């Protein structure tokens, strides 16, 4: 088997990492091609332990603040992956963009690319990044990525709707694939499968094993249980017909996901990694929040993938991850691109004329 080496920044628990590990293709001569991890890094100790246990026990998992990482000492890899922190780009929150605490952290990935000149990179972030700082944040990031390294990079920028690719969750994310200019490669966006998978099917076919890890139930108060009994599948605390004593006393914006029950016939709404009462994703029938194992199913992690840490730490890890099967599909297409193998594709939905101006 032949392989391309990869490294990862902001690896989290391993959504991208496990997707890369599972991505394998056959070359025209019958040779199997895959990826081999050399290093991964994150600042969260629990996420690092989860990654080490489930993704690459043999590779170097570095748990440190990215600002303290000696990037120049890291080895060259053929492919560099990084889902840089999205906190300041998310539509949920203040959307500080590059002016926030986390916004500038993308630059450490650019520095690695500058120093090591990998054959390709994959950068991932939330859909809200295109609006941050009135659009200027994403423009700046793309400009720096396109001109990084000694050769610069040809880029394909696409906002993926993961439910269109068989992920049982409506999750939108920008994925940027850059290929080094001297390689003269053209990554094309893989065509959607357009096979929608409902959250009910995902959580019940097959049933989750009784001994699966991270399956602890959340303790619900009597009031929450009573409130959920009034909320129909697909409805939330604002759209349900609630008795006065069960209504929420909240001023300002009313988030649609608050105490929202899943619609069993549709993909789940977006799994998040944080948030207070009412944001934990709620079962369509039972008056309770989903378990972390169920959330992980909707993120397409296998049932034997064990997350390390407290229940809230695990919730955060799951919510921040890239869906495993989505990452696998995209990275398989990266492998095909590297060897010139064709696959079904569509045009990127981000303005290609804008991207060309950066190249």
Secondary structure as the mmCIF struct_conf table of DSSP 4:
data_model
#
loop_
_struct_conf.conf_type_id
_struct_conf.id
_struct_conf.beg_label_comp_id
_struct_conf.beg_label_asym_id
_struct_conf.beg_label_seq_id
_struct_conf.end_label_comp_id
_struct_conf.end_label_asym_id
_struct_conf.end_label_seq_id
STRN STRN1 UNK A 2 UNK A 9
BEND BEND1 UNK A 10 UNK A 10
TURN_TY1_P TURN_TY1_P1 UNK A 12 UNK A 13
BEND BEND2 UNK A 14 UNK A 14
HELX_RH_AL_P HELX_RH_AL_P1 UNK A 15 UNK A 22
STRN STRN2 UNK A 25 UNK A 26
TURN_TY1_P TURN_TY1_P2 UNK A 28 UNK A 29
BEND BEND3 UNK A 30 UNK A 30
STRN STRN3 UNK A 32 UNK A 42
BEND BEND4 UNK A 43 UNK A 43
HELX_RH_AL_P HELX_RH_AL_P2 UNK A 45 UNK A 54
TURN_TY1_P TURN_TY1_P3 UNK A 55 UNK A 55
TURN_TY1_P TURN_TY1_P4 UNK A 57 UNK A 58
BEND BEND5 UNK A 59 UNK A 59
STRN STRN4 UNK A 60 UNK A 63
BEND BEND6 UNK A 64 UNK A 64
HELX_RH_3T_P HELX_RH_3T_P1 UNK A 66 UNK A 68
HELX_RH_3T_P HELX_RH_3T_P2 UNK A 71 UNK A 73
BEND BEND7 UNK A 74 UNK A 74
HELX_LH_PP_P HELX_LH_PP_P1 UNK A 75 UNK A 76
BEND BEND8 UNK A 78 UNK A 78
STRN STRN5 UNK A 79 UNK A 82
TURN_TY1_P TURN_TY1_P5 UNK A 87 UNK A 89
BEND BEND9 UNK A 91 UNK A 93
HELX_RH_3T_P HELX_RH_3T_P3 UNK A 97 UNK A 99
BEND BEND10 UNK A 100 UNK A 100
TURN_TY1_P TURN_TY1_P6 UNK A 101 UNK A 102
HELX_RH_3T_P HELX_RH_3T_P4 UNK A 103 UNK A 105
HELX_RH_AL_P HELX_RH_AL_P3 UNK A 106 UNK A 116
BEND BEND11 UNK A 119 UNK A 119
STRN STRN6 UNK A 120 UNK A 126
HELX_RH_3T_P HELX_RH_3T_P5 UNK A 127 UNK A 130
TURN_TY1_P TURN_TY1_P7 UNK A 131 UNK A 131
HELX_RH_3T_P HELX_RH_3T_P6 UNK A 132 UNK A 135
HELX_RH_AL_P HELX_RH_AL_P4 UNK A 136 UNK A 146
TURN_TY1_P TURN_TY1_P8 UNK A 147 UNK A 147
TURN_TY1_P TURN_TY1_P9 UNK A 149 UNK A 151
STRN STRN7 UNK A 153 UNK A 161
HELX_RH_3T_P HELX_RH_3T_P7 UNK A 162 UNK A 165
TURN_TY1_P TURN_TY1_P10 UNK A 166 UNK A 166
BEND BEND12 UNK A 168 UNK A 168
STRN STRN8 UNK A 169 UNK A 169
STRN STRN9 UNK A 172 UNK A 180
HELX_RH_3T_P HELX_RH_3T_P8 UNK A 181 UNK A 183
STRN STRN10 UNK A 189 UNK A 190
HELX_LH_PP_P HELX_LH_PP_P2 UNK A 191 UNK A 192
HELX_RH_AL_P HELX_RH_AL_P5 UNK A 199 UNK A 204
TURN_TY1_P TURN_TY1_P11 UNK A 205 UNK A 207
HELX_LH_PP_P HELX_LH_PP_P3 UNK A 208 UNK A 209
TURN_TY1_P TURN_TY1_P12 UNK A 210 UNK A 211
BEND BEND13 UNK A 213 UNK A 214
HELX_LH_PP_P HELX_LH_PP_P4 UNK A 216 UNK A 221
HELX_RH_AL_P HELX_RH_AL_P6 UNK A 222 UNK A 230
BEND BEND14 UNK A 231 UNK A 231
HELX_LH_PP_P HELX_LH_PP_P5 UNK A 232 UNK A 232
TURN_TY1_P TURN_TY1_P13 UNK A 233 UNK A 234
TURN_TY1_P TURN_TY1_P14 UNK A 237 UNK A 239
BEND BEND15 UNK A 240 UNK A 240
HELX_RH_3T_P HELX_RH_3T_P9 UNK A 244 UNK A 246
BEND BEND16 UNK A 247 UNK A 247
BEND BEND17 UNK A 252 UNK A 252
TURN_TY1_P TURN_TY1_P15 UNK A 256 UNK A 259
HELX_LH_PP_P HELX_LH_PP_P6 UNK A 260 UNK A 260
STRN STRN11 UNK A 261 UNK A 261
HELX_LH_PP_P HELX_LH_PP_P7 UNK A 262 UNK A 262
TURN_TY1_P TURN_TY1_P16 UNK A 264 UNK A 265
BEND BEND18 UNK A 266 UNK A 266
HELX_LH_PP_P HELX_LH_PP_P8 UNK A 267 UNK A 267
STRN STRN12 UNK A 268 UNK A 268
HELX_LH_PP_P HELX_LH_PP_P9 UNK A 269 UNK A 271
BEND BEND19 UNK A 273 UNK A 273
BEND BEND20 UNK A 276 UNK A 276
TURN_TY1_P TURN_TY1_P17 UNK A 277 UNK A 278
BEND BEND21 UNK A 280 UNK A 280
STRN STRN13 UNK A 282 UNK A 282
BEND BEND22 UNK A 284 UNK A 288
STRN STRN14 UNK A 289 UNK A 289
HELX_LH_PP_P HELX_LH_PP_P10 UNK A 290 UNK A 291
HELX_RH_AL_P HELX_RH_AL_P7 UNK A 292 UNK A 298
TURN_TY1_P TURN_TY1_P18 UNK A 299 UNK A 300
TURN_TY1_P TURN_TY1_P19 UNK A 303 UNK A 304
HELX_LH_PP_P HELX_LH_PP_P11 UNK A 306 UNK A 308
BEND BEND23 UNK A 309 UNK A 309
HELX_RH_AL_P HELX_RH_AL_P8 UNK A 311 UNK A 320
BEND BEND24 UNK A 321 UNK A 321
HELX_LH_PP_P HELX_LH_PP_P12 UNK A 322 UNK A 323
HELX_RH_AL_P HELX_RH_AL_P9 UNK A 324 UNK A 338
TURN_TY1_P TURN_TY1_P20 UNK A 339 UNK A 340
STRN STRN15 UNK A 345 UNK A 346
BEND BEND25 UNK A 349 UNK A 350
HELX_RH_AL_P HELX_RH_AL_P10 UNK A 352 UNK A 358
#
